[in-house]
Amino acid sequence: MSPRIIHIGALCAALLASGAAFLYLHPFGSESVVYERIASIPAAPTLPPSPLMTYPDPDTYQQFVFAARAEAVVDITCEDAYATVLIYPRDVDYRKNPTGAKHNIAYLCEEKGDTALSIDLHGKPFTVGETYYIVRAHQGSGEWYNPY
């Protein structure tokens, strides 16, 4: 026999033996357990609660039942550049869904103090017989604040 065939035979025998040893130590269907060191991961930062959640409950605001009238008269207090009037359906909590207002307009305060404001409701998405509440608030150059 030639030395070349012996070398090839020895190589094949070595490969078969190492393959058999691998399969013996790692049989199919078994799970390998790998231990690795895991660095401690800091907890995700928590967001502060929305400032809206500190505002009064919707039930504390003036309510009305829409009766297809064309306007509503709302008393406002001008303490800043604008007086904001928002009208929400009774079943919408403005603190959780601030965009759910059927009416949301900031009116320019020409002078400080109390005044009555006539709001045109014609063409607004109000439903006859549904109850709504009115949130009035002060507003400067940013978001409205101190609802009443």
C-alpha positions, 0 to 999 in steps of 0.5 A: 500500500502506498503511503499516500493511501495510508495518510488519507485513511488515517485522516478519514479515521481521525475525522470520523472519530472527532465527528463521533466524539462531537455527536456523543458530547452534543447529541441532536435535540439536546440544549447546550447551556452557555453561561455568560456574565450579564452586566446589570442593566439599569431600569428604564427611566420612568416618565413623570406624570402628565401635568394634566393629571393634576388638574380637576376632575371633569365632573367639577366643570360647568356642564350643559346639554346641547339643544341645537342652539347657535351660541353659548355664553361663557363667563371667562377671566382674562389674566394672561394674553388669552382665555382658552375655552375647551368643550368636551363630551362628558364621557371624554376625560380631558386629562387623558385625551386632551385632543378630544375637545369639540371646541378649542379656541384661545380668545385674545384678552384685550383687557384683564378681568371678567367678561362674558364670551359668546361662542358660536356653536353653529357647524360644530360637531355637537350632538343634540341631547348629549352632555358636554362640559366647559374647561376654561383656562388661562394661556400666554405664549405656551400651553393653557394652564390653571383650568377653572 
